[in-house]
Amino acid sequence: MASGSSQDKSKLFTTSAGPLPLWAGAAVLVSAAGAVLVIGLLAVSIMERRWEAQRPTMVATPIAEWEPDNAVWGQSYPRQYESYLRTRISDTKTKFGGADPRDYLEEDPYQVILFAGYGFSKEYLQARGHYYAAHDVRETARIATPFQAGTCWSCKSTDVPRLMNRMGVKEFYAANFHDLADEVKHPIGCQDCHDPETLRLRITRPALREAFAAMGRDIDEATHQEMRSLVCSQCHAEYYFKNDESAGLKNYLVFPWAKGTTADEMLAYYDAIDFADYVHPISGVRVVKAQHPDYEVYLTGVHSFRNVACADCHMPYRTEGGVKFTDHHVQSPLLNIANSCAVCHRWSEEDVRTRVEGMQTKVSDAMVQAEEALVHAHFDVAAAKQAGASDDDLKAARSLIRDAQFRWDYVSATNGMGFHSPQESTRLLGEAANLAQQARVDAARLLGRLGVTAAPRYPDVSTRQKAWDVAQAFVSGDGVKLLP
């Protein structure tokens, strides 16, 4: 038995190639110890990441109810603040967007004519990042007049809720923009969307809350996912300034949603109250200027249907260590495809970009076609006026142009070049072109009835300066001779 046991034991240290060297046992022991150490370190790392992810945020300093300074919030939420500061980057470009302040009027002189007599014909730049919101609204040529509504600050600064709370909402809107300038120092930021105590998303602008009430809805019943779009819609939405002396309202900010949130429903609302932002000096059309209705366009698109929020694409989640947080560098998803689009769309970045830009290009082409029809329609009506047509004669054509221009501007004024809802965008632009052409037919009939059989002599508006000179001739009352 003893001899057999010795033979069995010796087999433990031999192989088919012969006996193992003496150091093999030690090597096995060291390897096993190393493996245990690695597993242990991995376990510690996992536990640390879980703890980091689950621990409550350590608030460095209490945050006041109306604290406007984003840097103060940043002391408690450094990751979010650091990413927010990247909205200072202003040289990024996509084919139709980015943070570069491209000049729309230089790129598209037709818009100088379409906005003739209104501030947007003076200056119309693509918006930069949120960091510059307060600075850029101060500098724009559109509000350089002695009086401009305090309402124009509404979506530009975290100081706004504090001022509304102190002054009263009606009083804030009625104030002079320039009188409030010294108190508005901070750009869009944390306090606009978050409760300082709980960090829950909240609505800080009364216009959105009032718009929901006008539709018979309670915005406080919105889900968290809905709020991830609604906080954006406080500013990225269609609006107008309401004046009602009997109610004490001056330049009161209103979202025209009482009849619904589509372009057709909002235009019906404006028609019902006979509202216009300005009277076009060339055609005499009472124009409604669309104001970046990004949220309303989004509501008609597939992403809204699939319950994808604005923040999912423009503020996607990031991970650092065991911490998952929202990236507050609000920007075009095309500048961050891997973290935005690729979460759902398993295509290459080039495939995503090509598909998006293809949709946008189709919308852009349709937009230019609508613009061309509209510009000629304005001149056609002006020619009929020069030929002796009365306001009653021109009423139908002017109404068609009003409807056409709002539909065109509804798409043109949105960010994303129609991508948020390509089908709705192309539908509206098609209708805009069709309505503008109908107006041109009406004007041609009037000209024929008045004995003018040749087409009007359309002025050269191929550059921004040429278009500006033509527009200013009509603003001054002199006009440009259009009849042959």
C-alpha positions as CSV (number, residue, x, y, z in Angstrom):
1,M,0.0,0.0,0.0
2,A,2.8,2.4,1.0
3,S,4.7,1.7,-2.2
4,G,1.5,2.2,-4.3
5,S,0.9,5.5,-2.6
6,S,4.4,6.8,-3.4
7,Q,3.8,5.9,-7.0
8,D,0.5,7.7,-7.1
9,K,2.0,10.8,-5.6
10,S,4.9,10.9,-8.0
11,K,2.4,11.0,-10.9
12,L,1.1,14.4,-9.7
13,F,4.5,15.9,-10.5
14,T,5.1,14.2,-13.9
15,T,3.9,14.6,-17.4
16,S,4.1,12.6,-20.5
17,A,7.3,14.5,-21.2
18,G,8.8,13.6,-17.8
19,P,8.8,15.1,-14.3
20,L,7.9,18.8,-13.7
21,P,10.7,21.1,-12.6
22,L,10.8,22.1,-8.9
23,W,9.8,25.7,-9.6
24,A,6.5,24.8,-11.3
25,G,4.6,24.5,-8.0
26,A,5.7,27.9,-6.9
27,A,4.7,29.3,-10.3
28,V,1.2,27.8,-10.1
29,L,0.9,29.3,-6.6
30,V,1.9,32.8,-7.7
31,S,-0.4,32.6,-10.7
32,A,-3.3,31.6,-8.5
33,A,-2.5,34.4,-6.1
34,G,-2.3,36.9,-9.0
35,A,-5.7,35.8,-10.3
36,V,-7.2,36.2,-6.9
37,L,-5.7,39.7,-6.6
38,V,-7.1,40.7,-10.0
39,I,-10.6,39.4,-9.2
40,G,-10.4,41.2,-5.9
41,L,-9.5,44.5,-7.5
42,L,-12.2,44.1,-10.1
43,A,-14.7,43.5,-7.4
44,V,-13.6,46.6,-5.5
45,S,-13.8,48.7,-8.7
46,I,-17.3,47.4,-9.4
47,M,-18.4,48.2,-5.8
48,E,-16.9,51.6,-6.0
49,R,-18.6,52.4,-9.3
50,R,-21.9,51.2,-7.9
51,W,-21.4,53.3,-4.8
52,E,-20.4,56.3,-7.0
53,A,-23.5,55.9,-9.2
54,Q,-25.9,55.5,-6.3
55,R,-24.6,58.0,-3.7
56,P,-26.6,61.2,-3.4
57,T,-25.1,64.3,-5.0
58,M,-23.0,66.1,-2.4
59,V,-24.3,69.7,-2.6
60,A,-21.3,72.0,-2.0
61,T,-23.4,75.1,-1.3
62,P,-27.2,75.7,-0.9
63,I,-28.7,77.0,-4.1
64,A,-31.2,79.9,-3.7
65,E,-34.7,79.7,-5.3
66,W,-33.9,82.1,-8.1
67,E,-30.1,81.7,-8.3
68,P,-29.2,82.8,-11.9
69,D,-25.4,82.2,-11.8
70,N,-24.7,78.9,-13.5
71,A,-21.2,78.8,-11.8
72,V,-22.9,78.5,-8.4
73,W,-24.9,75.5,-9.6
74,G,-21.6,74.2,-11.0
75,Q,-20.1,73.9,-7.5
76,S,-22.6,71.1,-6.8
77,Y,-22.9,69.7,-10.3
78,P,-19.5,70.1,-11.9
79,R,-19.9,67.5,-14.7
80,Q,-23.1,69.1,-15.9
81,Y,-21.6,72.6,-15.6
82,E,-18.4,71.6,-17.4
83,S,-20.4,70.2,-20.3
84,Y,-22.6,73.3,-20.4
85,L,-19.5,75.5,-20.8
86,R,-18.9,73.9,-24.1
87,T,-21.8,75.8,-25.5
88,R,-19.1,78.6,-25.8
89,I,-17.8,76.7,-28.8
90,S,-19.1,78.7,-31.8
91,D,-17.2,77.5,-34.8
92,T,-19.0,74.1,-35.4
93,K,-20.8,73.6,-38.6
94,T,-23.1,71.0,-40.1
95,K,-24.5,71.4,-43.6
96,F,-27.5,73.4,-42.4
97,G,-26.7,74.1,-38.8
98,G,-24.1,74.1,-36.0
99,A,-23.1,76.9,-33.7
100,D,-21.4,79.1,-36.3
101,P,-23.3,82.4,-36.6
102,R,-23.8,82.2,-40.4
103,D,-25.6,85.1,-42.0
104,Y,-28.9,84.0,-43.5
105,L,-29.4,87.2,-45.4
106,E,-26.0,86.9,-47.1
107,E,-26.7,83.3,-48.0
108,D,-30.3,83.9,-49.1
109,P,-31.1,87.5,-50.2
110,Y,-34.7,86.5,-50.9
111,Q,-35.3,86.8,-47.2
112,V,-34.4,90.5,-47.2
113,I,-37.4,91.0,-49.5
114,L,-39.7,88.7,-47.5
115,F,-38.9,90.5,-44.3
116,A,-38.8,94.0,-45.8
117,G,-39.8,96.6,-43.3
118,Y,-39.2,94.3,-40.4
119,G,-36.2,93.8,-38.2
120,F,-35.2,90.5,-39.7
121,S,-34.3,92.2,-43.0
122,K,-31.6,94.1,-41.1
123,E,-29.9,91.2,-39.4
124,Y,-30.6,87.5,-39.3
125,L,-27.9,85.3,-37.9
126,Q,-27.9,81.6,-37.0
127,A,-27.9,81.4,-33.2
128,R,-24.8,80.5,-31.3
129,G,-24.8,78.3,-28.2
130,H,-26.8,79.0,-25.1
131,Y,-23.8,80.5,-23.4
132,Y,-24.1,83.6,-25.7
133,A,-27.9,84.0,-25.5
134,A,-27.9,87.2,-23.4
135,H,-24.9,88.7,-25.1
136,D,-26.2,88.2,-28.6
137,V,-29.7,89.6,-28.0
138,R,-28.0,92.8,-26.7
139,E,-26.0,93.1,-29.8
140,T,-28.5,92.3,-32.5
141,A,-29.4,95.1,-34.9
142,R,-33.1,94.1,-34.7
143,I,-33.6,95.7,-31.3
144,A,-31.5,98.9,-31.4
145,T,-34.6,101.2,-31.2
146,P,-35.1,103.4,-28.1
147,F,-38.0,101.2,-26.9
148,Q,-38.1,97.5,-27.3
149,A,-40.3,95.1,-25.3
150,G,-38.8,93.6,-22.1
151,T,-40.5,90.5,-23.4
152,C,-37.5,90.0,-25.7
153,W,-35.4,89.0,-22.6
154,S,-37.9,86.1,-21.8
155,C,-35.8,83.3,-23.3
156,K,-32.3,84.7,-23.0
157,S,-31.4,84.6,-19.3
158,T,-31.7,82.8,-16.0
159,D,-32.3,86.3,-14.5
160,V,-35.7,86.4,-16.1
161,P,-37.6,84.2,-13.5
162,R,-36.1,86.3,-10.7
163,L,-37.2,89.5,-12.3
164,M,-40.7,88.2,-13.1
165,N,-41.0,87.1,-9.5
166,R,-39.9,90.5,-8.2
167,M,-41.7,92.8,-10.8
168,G,-44.7,90.7,-11.7
169,V,-45.1,89.0,-15.1
170,K,-47.2,91.7,-16.8
171,E,-44.9,94.4,-15.5
172,F,-41.8,92.5,-16.8
173,Y,-43.3,92.2,-20.3
174,A,-44.3,95.8,-20.4
175,A,-40.9,97.1,-19.4
176,N,-38.4,98.6,-21.8
177,F,-35.8,96.0,-22.9
178,H,-33.0,98.5,-22.4
179,D,-34.1,99.4,-18.9
180,L,-33.7,95.8,-17.8
181,A,-30.3,95.4,-19.5
182,D,-28.3,96.1,-16.3
183,E,-30.1,93.4,-14.4
184,V,-29.8,90.7,-17.0
185,K,-26.3,89.3,-16.8
186,H,-26.5,85.6,-17.0
187,P,-27.2,83.5,-20.1
188,I,-29.6,80.5,-20.4
189,G,-28.7,77.9,-17.9
190,C,-29.5,75.6,-14.9
191,Q,-32.2,77.6,-13.2
192,D,-34.3,77.8,-16.4
193,C,-35.1,74.1,-16.2
194,H,-34.3,72.8,-12.7
195,D,-35.7,73.2,-9.2
196,P,-32.6,74.2,-7.1
197,E,-33.6,72.0,-4.2
198,T,-34.7,68.7,-5.9
199,L,-33.1,69.1,-9.4
200,R,-36.5,68.1,-10.8
201,L,-37.4,69.6,-14.2
202,R,-39.8,72.5,-13.8
203,I,-41.5,75.1,-15.9
204,T,-40.2,78.6,-15.2
205,R,-41.8,80.6,-18.0
206,P,-45.5,81.4,-17.6
207,A,-46.3,81.4,-21.4
208,L,-46.0,77.6,-21.7
209,R,-48.1,77.0,-18.6
210,E,-50.8,79.4,-19.9
211,A,-50.7,77.7,-23.3
212,F,-51.4,74.3,-21.8
213,A,-54.3,75.8,-19.8
214,A,-55.7,77.4,-23.0
215,M,-55.8,73.9,-24.4
216,G,-57.5,72.5,-21.3
217,R,-54.4,70.6,-20.2
218,D,-52.5,70.6,-16.9
219,I,-48.8,70.8,-17.5
220,D,-48.1,69.5,-14.0
221,E,-49.4,66.1,-15.1
222,A,-46.6,65.8,-17.7
223,T,-44.3,62.8,-17.3
224,H,-40.6,63.1,-16.7
225,Q,-39.9,62.1,-20.3
226,E,-42.4,64.7,-21.6
227,M,-40.7,67.3,-19.4
228,R,-37.4,66.5,-21.1
229,S,-39.0,68.2,-24.2
230,L,-41.3,70.7,-22.5
231,V,-38.5,72.6,-20.7
232,C,-37.1,73.2,-24.2
233,S,-40.4,74.3,-25.5
234,Q,-40.5,77.1,-23.1
235,C,-38.4,79.0,-25.6
236,H,-38.3,76.9,-28.8
237,A,-41.9,77.6,-29.8
238,E,-44.1,79.9,-31.8
239,Y,-45.3,83.0,-29.9
240,Y,-46.6,86.5,-30.3
241,F,-46.9,89.7,-28.2
242,K,-50.5,90.4,-27.0
243,N,-51.6,93.9,-26.4
244,D,-54.9,94.4,-24.5
245,E,-55.3,97.7,-22.8
246,S,-58.5,96.7,-21.1
247,A,-56.7,93.8,-19.4
248,G,-53.6,95.8,-18.7
249,L,-51.5,93.7,-21.1
250,K,-48.7,95.2,-23.0
251,N,-46.3,93.0,-25.1
252,Y,-47.6,90.0,-23.1
253,L,-46.0,86.7,-24.3
254,V,-48.5,84.2,-25.7
255,F,-48.2,80.8,-27.4
256,P,-51.1,80.7,-30.0
257,W,-52.1,77.1,-29.1
258,A,-55.8,77.7,-28.1
259,K,-56.9,76.0,-31.4
260,G,-54.0,73.5,-31.5
261,T,-50.3,73.3,-32.1
262,T,-50.1,72.7,-35.9
263,A,-49.2,75.5,-38.4
264,D,-52.8,75.5,-39.8
265,E,-54.4,75.7,-36.3
266,M,-52.1,78.6,-35.2
267,L,-52.7,80.5,-38.4
268,A,-56.4,80.1,-37.8
269,Y,-55.9,81.5,-34.3
270,Y,-54.1,84.5,-35.7
271,D,-56.8,85.1,-38.4
272,A,-59.5,84.9,-35.7
273,I,-57.9,87.8,-33.8
274,D,-56.7,89.6,-37.0
275,F,-53.1,89.6,-35.8
276,A,-50.1,90.7,-37.8
277,D,-46.5,91.4,-36.8
278,Y,-46.0,93.9,-39.6
279,V,-47.4,95.2,-42.9
280,H,-45.2,94.3,-45.9
281,P,-44.2,97.6,-47.6
282,I,-44.0,96.1,-51.1
283,S,-47.3,94.2,-51.2
284,G,-49.3,95.6,-48.3
285,V,-49.7,92.0,-46.9
286,R,-50.4,91.7,-43.1
287,V,-47.6,89.3,-42.3
288,V,-47.3,86.9,-39.3
289,K,-43.6,86.3,-38.5
290,A,-43.0,82.7,-37.4
291,Q,-40.8,82.4,-34.3
292,H,-38.8,79.2,-34.3
293,P,-41.7,76.7,-33.7
294,D,-39.3,73.8,-33.1
295,Y,-41.5,72.1,-30.5
296,E,-44.6,72.2,-32.6
297,V,-42.8,70.8,-35.7
298,Y,-41.3,68.1,-33.5
299,L,-44.8,67.1,-32.3
300,T,-45.7,66.1,-35.9
301,G,-42.6,64.0,-36.4
302,V,-41.7,60.3,-35.8
303,H,-39.4,61.0,-32.8
304,S,-42.3,62.5,-30.9
305,F,-44.5,59.6,-31.9
306,R,-41.8,57.2,-30.5
307,N,-41.6,59.3,-27.3
308,V,-38.0,60.4,-28.0
309,A,-37.4,63.7,-26.2
310,C,-35.5,66.7,-27.3
311,A,-32.9,65.9,-24.6
312,D,-32.4,62.4,-25.9
313,C,-30.8,63.7,-29.1
314,H,-29.5,67.2,-28.2
315,M,-28.4,66.4,-24.6
316,P,-27.6,62.7,-24.7
317,Y,-26.3,60.8,-21.6
318,R,-22.6,60.5,-20.8
319,T,-20.8,58.2,-18.5
320,E,-17.7,59.0,-16.4
321,G,-16.6,56.3,-14.1
322,G,-19.8,54.9,-12.5
323,V,-21.7,58.2,-13.0
324,K,-24.2,58.6,-15.8
325,F,-25.3,62.2,-16.4
326,T,-26.9,64.4,-19.0
327,D,-24.5,66.2,-21.4
328,H,-25.5,69.8,-21.2
329,H,-23.5,70.7,-24.3
330,V,-26.7,71.4,-26.2
331,Q,-25.8,71.0,-29.9
332,S,-26.7,69.4,-33.2
333,P,-26.8,65.6,-32.9
334,L,-24.8,65.5,-36.1
335,L,-21.9,66.7,-34.0
336,N,-22.3,63.9,-31.6
337,I,-23.7,61.0,-33.6
338,A,-22.1,58.2,-31.5
339,N,-23.9,59.3,-28.3
340,S,-27.1,60.5,-29.8
341,C,-28.3,58.9,-33.1
342,A,-26.3,55.7,-32.7
343,V,-28.1,54.8,-29.5
344,C,-31.1,53.8,-31.6
345,H,-29.8,53.7,-35.2
346,R,-27.2,51.0,-35.7
347,W,-25.6,52.5,-38.8
348,S,-22.2,54.0,-39.4
349,E,-21.8,57.7,-38.7
350,E,-21.4,58.4,-42.4
351,D,-24.7,56.6,-43.1
352,V,-26.5,58.6,-40.5
353,R,-25.1,61.9,-41.7
354,T,-25.9,61.1,-45.3
355,R,-29.5,60.1,-44.5
356,V,-30.1,63.2,-42.4
357,E,-28.6,65.6,-44.9
358,G,-30.5,64.0,-47.7
359,M,-33.8,64.8,-45.9
360,Q,-32.6,68.3,-45.1
361,T,-31.5,69.0,-48.7
362,K,-35.0,68.1,-50.0
363,V,-36.6,70.5,-47.5
364,S,-34.1,73.2,-48.4
365,D,-34.8,72.9,-52.1
366,A,-38.5,73.1,-51.4
367,M,-38.0,76.1,-49.2
368,V,-36.1,78.0,-51.9
369,Q,-38.8,77.3,-54.5
370,A,-41.4,78.6,-52.1
371,E,-39.3,81.7,-51.4
372,E,-39.0,82.5,-55.2
373,A,-42.8,82.2,-55.6
374,L,-43.4,84.4,-52.6
375,V,-40.9,87.2,-53.7
376,H,-42.5,87.4,-57.1
377,A,-46.0,87.4,-55.6
378,H,-45.1,90.4,-53.4
379,F,-43.9,92.2,-56.5
380,D,-46.9,91.1,-58.6
381,V,-49.3,92.6,-56.1
382,A,-47.2,95.8,-55.9
383,A,-47.3,96.0,-59.7
384,A,-51.1,95.7,-59.6
385,K,-51.2,98.4,-57.1
386,Q,-49.1,100.6,-59.3
387,A,-51.5,99.9,-62.2
388,G,-54.4,101.2,-60.1
389,A,-55.8,98.2,-58.3
390,S,-57.7,99.0,-55.1
391,D,-57.2,97.4,-51.7
392,D,-60.5,95.6,-52.2
393,D,-59.2,94.3,-55.6
394,L,-56.0,93.0,-53.9
395,K,-57.6,91.5,-50.8
396,A,-57.7,87.9,-52.0
397,A,-54.2,87.9,-53.3
398,R,-52.9,89.5,-50.1
399,S,-54.7,86.8,-48.0
400,L,-53.1,84.1,-50.1
401,I,-49.6,85.6,-49.6
402,R,-50.2,85.9,-45.9
403,D,-51.1,82.2,-45.7
404,A,-48.2,81.2,-47.9
405,Q,-45.5,83.2,-46.1
406,F,-46.5,81.9,-42.7
407,R,-46.2,78.4,-43.9
408,W,-42.8,79.0,-45.5
409,D,-41.5,80.9,-42.5
410,Y,-42.9,78.2,-40.1
411,V,-40.4,75.8,-41.7
412,S,-37.6,78.3,-42.4
413,A,-37.6,79.6,-38.8
414,T,-37.2,76.2,-37.2
415,N,-33.8,74.7,-36.4
416,G,-32.8,71.5,-38.1
417,M,-33.9,72.4,-41.7
418,G,-37.1,70.4,-41.4
419,F,-35.5,67.2,-40.0
420,H,-37.7,67.2,-36.9
421,S,-40.6,66.4,-39.3
422,P,-39.6,66.1,-42.9
423,Q,-43.1,65.1,-44.2
424,E,-44.8,68.0,-42.4
425,S,-42.1,70.5,-43.5
426,T,-42.4,69.5,-47.2
427,R,-46.2,69.6,-47.0
428,L,-46.2,73.1,-45.7
429,L,-43.6,74.3,-48.2
430,G,-45.6,72.8,-51.0
431,E,-48.7,74.6,-49.9
432,A,-46.7,77.8,-49.5
433,A,-45.5,77.6,-53.1
434,N,-49.0,76.7,-54.4
435,L,-50.7,79.6,-52.5
436,A,-48.1,82.1,-53.6
437,Q,-48.6,81.0,-57.3
438,Q,-52.4,81.4,-56.8
439,A,-51.7,84.9,-55.6
440,R,-49.6,85.6,-58.7
441,V,-52.4,84.4,-60.9
442,D,-54.9,86.7,-59.1
443,A,-52.5,89.6,-59.6
444,A,-52.0,88.8,-63.3
445,R,-55.7,88.8,-63.8
446,L,-56.0,92.2,-62.2
447,L,-53.2,93.6,-64.3
448,G,-54.9,92.2,-67.4
449,R,-58.2,93.8,-66.4
450,L,-56.3,97.1,-65.9
451,G,-54.8,96.9,-69.4
452,V,-51.3,95.6,-68.5
453,T,-50.6,92.6,-70.5
454,A,-46.8,92.3,-70.1
455,A,-45.1,90.8,-67.0
456,P,-43.9,93.1,-64.3
457,R,-40.2,94.2,-64.4
458,Y,-38.8,92.4,-61.4
459,P,-35.9,94.2,-59.8
460,D,-32.5,92.5,-59.2
461,V,-32.4,91.1,-55.7
462,S,-29.6,88.6,-56.3
463,T,-27.4,90.0,-53.4
464,R,-28.2,91.2,-49.9
465,Q,-27.3,94.8,-50.8
466,K,-29.4,94.8,-53.9
467,A,-32.3,93.3,-52.1
468,W,-31.9,95.8,-49.3
469,D,-31.9,98.8,-51.6
470,V,-35.1,97.6,-53.3
471,A,-36.8,96.9,-50.0
472,Q,-35.8,100.3,-48.6
473,A,-37.2,102.0,-51.7
474,F,-40.6,100.6,-50.8
475,V,-40.2,101.3,-47.1
476,S,-39.5,105.0,-47.9
477,G,-42.7,105.1,-50.0
478,D,-41.0,105.7,-53.3
479,G,-41.0,102.1,-54.4
480,V,-39.5,100.7,-57.6
481,K,-41.3,101.1,-61.0
482,L,-42.5,97.6,-61.8
483,L,-44.8,98.3,-64.8
484,P,-43.4,97.8,-68.3
